């Protein structure tokens, strides 16, 4: 499986027309609907802000938080809104900007938001080898952030594209990710966002990993810890195609809240997980992961990629199973497969889950084979 040259056995997912202006950093002049991410509520983009009702009051609080750090910011419309945060597009003087405000101030989301602010601040003096939005203003205490709005279109509008993206787009995305992964900034600027041992133990407690999965992954982690040389790599941490903008000046990476040091191949595992309909791209990603780097030998690169792949695929399964269960609770009378607001239908979600389970089974077999070679 490590070369991942074959597609999964799940039936093909039906195509769906793409709505205009659906990327994470929309042109303010475009109207449309954002595609649904698991657990995210979409909102029609109307070109004006609706400040009425309870949601309007919440939006006013977010705008006030932005104005405290950037008084010249003039909001135009809502880009994205969920129970956790709101994204506004507007202007600061003659500059188009995006403001992000946290709505759920629980410790987990607050820490993640502050990590994103710290990443943008670190980029001021330590520019990454890929394009990233410029920081305009930030308030870690109240969790508000203003950055420049980058031009370009998203490499994919959905977390898991319904159809395989053009090969040229995938090639540009991979080029940006691999350049970033080769970057060696100061280690103390970003930290390690993922505790591998704790995450593996947690998934085992939740019943997502079997006892054998737990033992196999721990063996691979132990071998990686005992290997010579550096086994950490700087990663974006959420290298979805929807977080990669393609512009004439080159790819732009956005949403840096998970940036930091990971086992090698984490970003590649993320891209592999969402490209089920692009077997050639998966094969290329696996080859890149196997190549590792100057400080990473072949077996180390292989084992690190497989550990990352198991964690990423299991996270996706958990995310979409939760989304399906929530949808069933909130709309029990909705006919199966009924689409609402451009969101994936119930049937599409079931096919996606089937594909993710197939991929996870494939990764599990590769992990067991890797353990057998040690």
N, C-alpha and C positions, 0 to 999 in steps of 0.2 A: 504493500500500500504506500510505502514511503515515497515512491515516485508519483503516486496518485494519478495514473494515466487514464483511468476509466471513470465514467460518470456513474451516478447512483441509479438504482433500479426504480426509483419513484416515477410515477407517470409524469409526463411533461406538464408544466403549469401553463394555463392559458394566458395569452398575452392580453394586455390592457392598454388602451391609449394613454399616452403621457400627457398630463395637464401642464399648461404653460406656467413658467415661473414657479416651479415646485421645489427648487433647491433650498439649502439651508440659508443662503445669503441672496435673497431675491432682489431683483431690480424693483425699486419702489413703484415704478410705473406699471408693473405687471400685476394682473389679478390672477388668482387661481387658488388651489388648495394644496397644502402640504400633504404628502403621503403619511400614513400612520406609521409611527414607530411603536413597538410594543409598549403599551401603557401610556401612550401619549394622546392627548385630545387635540384634534386639529381645529382650526378656525379659519373661516373664509376671510381672505384679504380684500378689504373694501376700499383702501386708500384713505380711510379716516379711522379715528379711534372711537370706539363706543365706550363711554365712561359711565354708562347708566347701570343700575343694579349692583348686586354684590360683587360680580366680577369686575365691574367698572371701578368700584371702590378699591379693590385689590390692585387694579391697574394704576390708579392714581397714586397709591402708595409706592408702587415700583417707579413711576416717573419721578416722584419727589425724591426717592433715594438716588436716582441718576442725577437729578438737578443739583443735589448737594455736592457732588464731585465734578459735575460738568454742567454749569448753569446754561451754557450756550447750546446744549443739545435740544433739538426740536424734533420730537417723535412724529413720524408720519403714519406708520401702521404696525400692526403686530405681525411678526414673522412666524413665531412659533410660541405656543403656550401649552404648558402641561401643569400637572399638580405640583411640580417641583420648581419650575422657573418660567420666566417669560422673556422672549427675545423681541426687541423693538428695533425697527429700522428708522433712521432719521438723518439729520444733518448737524454738524458742528461747524458753523461758518459756511465755507464753501466745500467742506469735506463731507462725504457720505459716511455715515457711521452706524454701528450696531451696538445697542445697549442690552446687557443681559442682567437680569435681577433674579435672585433666589427668592422663591415664595415659601418653600418648605425649609425652615431653619433647624431641622433636626441635625444632630452632630455629624452624621455620616455625610449628608449633602453639604453642610457648611464646610467641613474639612475638604471635600472635593472641590468646592467652588474656590476656596482660598488657595488650593493647589494650582488651579487654573490661573488665578491672578499671579501667583508666584512664578509660573512658567512664562507668562507674558513679560513680567518684569525682568526675568533672567535673560530673555531674548533681546532686551535693550542693549546690553553690553556683550552678550554672547550670541551673536546671530547664528541661527541654524543654517545648514546648507540647503534648505528649501524655503520657499516663500511662506510667510506667516503674517497674519494681521498685525498692524502696529498698535501698540497700547496707547490709548488717549488718556484715560483716567480709570482709577480703580479704588474701591473701598472694601478692604477685606473684612472689616468689622460688620458692616451692614450688607455685605455680599452683593455689591453692584460693580459692574464692569462696563467700560466703553472702549471699543476698538474700531479701527477703520473697517469699512465694508469693502471687501475685496471683490473685484470684478471676476466674472467667469461663471461657468455652469458646473453643477455637480456631476461627477463621473457617474453617479446613479442617484435617482430620487428616493429609492426605497432602501431599507437596510439590507434586504435580500432581493436583488433585482429579479423581476419576473422573467425578463429575457436577458441573455448574455450581453453585456456591454460590448461596443465595438472594440476590436483588438487594439486599435491605436490608443483608445482611452485607457485600457488596462495596462498597456505598455508604459504610458506616461505615469500612471499611478504607481506602478511597480518601480519605475525609475526614481520617483520622488521618495518612496519609502526606503529603498535600499541606500540612497544617499544619506537619508536621515540616520539609518541604522549604523552607518559607518562613522558617524560623528562622535567625538569623544569630548564632551563638555566637562566642566568640573563636576565631580561626583556629588559634592555636597549641595549643588544648586537644585537638584530635582528629587533625589531619594529613590526608594524602591516602592512603588505604589501597591505591588502585589506580594503578599506573603504566601508563597506557594504551599508550604507545609500546612498552614492553617486553612487555606482554601480547599485543599485536597481532603483534609479531615472533615471539613464542614460538608462537602458534597457527599462524603461517605455517611455522615450522620443523617443527612436528608434522604438517603437511599438512592442517590443518583450514581454512586460508585459502589461496586461490589467489593467484597473483602479482597478478592484477587486484584481488582483495580487498585485498591489502596496499597497493597503490598508491592505491586509492580511499579507504580508511580513513585513510591518511596525509594525503591531500589534505584530507579533512574536518577532521582534527586540526589541520593547518596553518592552515586557515581559522578554526577556533575560537580558536587561539592568537593570531591576528592581529586578532580582532574586538575592538571597543571594549567597555568595561564588564566586569563580572564574569561569568565563564563557569563558576564553581564554585558548587555547591549542596550544602547539608548533607543527607546521606542516611543512612538506617538501614543500607544496604548489603546487607541480606538480607531485604527486605520481602516474604517469603513469607506467604501467608495462615495458614500453620501457626505463624508467629511473631507473629500478631496475635490477642490474646484479646479477646473481646467480653463485656463485663460491663454490668450496669445503670448503672454510673457512667461508662461510656464505654469506647472501645477502649484496650487496653494493648499496647505493643510490648515484646517480650522478645528476648533474644539479640542483644546490641549489639556483638559482636566485630568487626563490619565497619564500624561507624559512622565517618563522616568526610566529607571534601569530595570530591565527584565532579563530573563533567560533569552538567549539568542533565538530569533525567529518568531517572537510574539506577534509583531505586526504582520508578518507573512502568514501566520496561522489564522489571523483575523480575516485577511483577504481570501485565503483558501476557503474558509468556512462559508463565505457569501457568494462564491463563484461556482456553484454546483452545475450551472448550465454552460460553463466554459471549461471543458476538460483540458484544452490546450493550455489555458492560463494556469490551471491547477498544476499541470505537469511542469510548467516553467517555474512556478512558485516553489514546488518541491525541490527542483534542481538548485534554485537559489539558496534554499534553506540547507540543503546538503553540502553546498560549497562552503558554507560558514564564512570564515574570514581569516586573516593572517594569524590571529591569536586563538582561533577556534579550529580544532581538528575535526575530521569527518564524523567519528562516532559521537563526539560531544555535540556537534551541531545537529546531528540526527536526533539524539535523545532529547535535547532541549526543545526542538521543534515538536516532537511527539507529545511531550508533557504540555506544552502550550496548546497544542491542537485539542487534546482531551479536555483541558479546562475551558477553552473558548467554545467548543461545540456543546459541552454540558451547560455552560452559561446560557447559550442560545436556546437550548431545549427548555431549560427552566423558565426563561423569559417568556417564550411563546406558549408554553403550557399554562403559565399564570395568566397570560393575556386571554387565552381561550376560555379558561375557567371563569375569569371575571366577566367576559362577554356573555357567557351562558347564564351567570347569575343576574346580570343587569338587564338582559333582554331575552328572557326565556321564550317569549312569544314570537321572536324574530325567526322567519323561515330560514332553514339552513342555506348558506350560500348567499344570503341577501347582502348586497354591498351597500355601505353607507358612507357618503362623503369621500369617495375615492380610497377607502380603506380596503385591505385584503378581505376577501370573503371568507366565510367559515370554511368552505371547502379548500380554498387556497391555503389557509392556515394549517389545516389538517395535512395537506400534501407537503407543506414546508416542514412540519414536525416529522412526518414520515421520512423525508429526505435527511433531516438532521440526525434522526436515530440511525439511519443507514450509514451515514458518514461517521457517526460516533462508533458504531460497531466495527467499521473499517479501521478507524484509528486504534481501537482497542486491540484488534488483532496485530497491528503493527507494533504496539507497545509490548505485547507479549513476545513477539519475535525479537524485538530489541533486547528485552530482558534475557532471553535465551542465549544471546550472543555474548553476554557479559561473563 
